[in-house]
Structure formats: C-alpha cells, structure tokens
Amino acid sequence: MKEDKIIKKVYVVKYALTQGIQIFENVEVCTAVSDGTMIQVEKNYFFYKGDWYTDPNNAIREAENMRFKKINSLKKKIIKLEKMEFKI
C-alpha cells in the first residue's frame, strides 16, 4: 500500500473573490487522481490544481488575475447597461 502524500501548506484561490485566499495546513493529496493534481481539505472539500498553490506568490498572482478579469467583465456590463434604453 502506498503512503499518502501530505503537503505542509496550500493556498486555495478558488473562492478568492468572495472569501479571500484560504490557507490550509497538512493537506492530503487525493489518491483518486494519480497525478497528484487534486487535494482533499478537511472532510468533504476537494480542489484541483489551479485552484490551489503551494507557493504564496503564485496564489496571490492568480487571485490578482481573477480580480482583474472580474473587473473587466463588470466594466463591460456597465457599458451595456449605460447604453440600454427603455421605450414603450
């Protein structure tokens, strides 16, 4: 039986825009995915690579990228709403 891999600290960015960057310690790499790209946090929370990082700088960079994309998306929506006219 192979030994489960434990990562000392991970930074989860999946919900960074609503909850901030979450930090978890002693996280288990999920054995259901053989390439080690999925982790299990606590009992029922699973995250795929790209939603979590072991380097805090990469996590911050990804969260900033997510924020930038969201701001641009909202700007486009504002422009669309400003152009909208109602007629009866």
N, C-alpha and C positions, 0 to 999 in steps of 0.2 A: 504494500500500500504506500503510495507516495505521500510525502509530507505536504500539508497545506502551506502555501506561501503567505506570509504576513508582511504587510507594508507598514512601516512605523507611522507615517503621517501622509494623508492625502488631502488635497484641496478640491472640493467639489464646487463646480461653477454652473451646474445645470439650472439652478434657480437663483443665480446671482442677481438678476434684475429685480427680484421680489424679496429675496431673503439674504442677499449678500453671499460672499464666498464662505462656504461651510468647511470647517476643519474637523477631520476625524483621525483618531489615532488607533494603531494596531488593527488595521483593516485587512480582512481576508480576501485574497484573490479567489474568485469563484471557480470551482473546478468544472462547472458545466461548460465553460468555454475554454478550450485547451490552450489558446494562445495568450491567456492572461490579460485579456482586454476588459474583463468585467470584474467588478469588485462587489462585495456584499458589505453593507454598512448596517450595523445594528441587526435586527432580526429580519425585516422584510423589505429592505431598501437595496436595490441593485443599480449600479451605474456603469455604463460602458465608457471605454476610453474616449476622450474628447469631452466628456462631462466631468472628468477628474484628472488631476495632475499631481505629481509628487514634488514638483518644483513650484514654489510660491510665485516666482516671477512669471512663469508660463500661465498660471491660473489668473493672475492679475491681467496679463496681456489678453487672454481670452475674454475675461469679463469686460474689459475696456472695449474690445471688438464687438461684443454683444451689445453693449450700451450704444456704441457708435451706429450700429445697424438699426437699432430700435429708434434712435433719434431721427435718422434719415427717413425711416418708414413713417414716423409721425409727422415729419415736415411735409411729406408727400400728401398725407391725408388732410393736413391743414390747408394746403393749397387747393385741393379738390373741394373741400368744404367752402372755402372762400369764393370759389368760382360758381358755386351752386346758386341757382335762382329758383324761386318758387313762383309759379303762375297758376292762376285758376281760370 
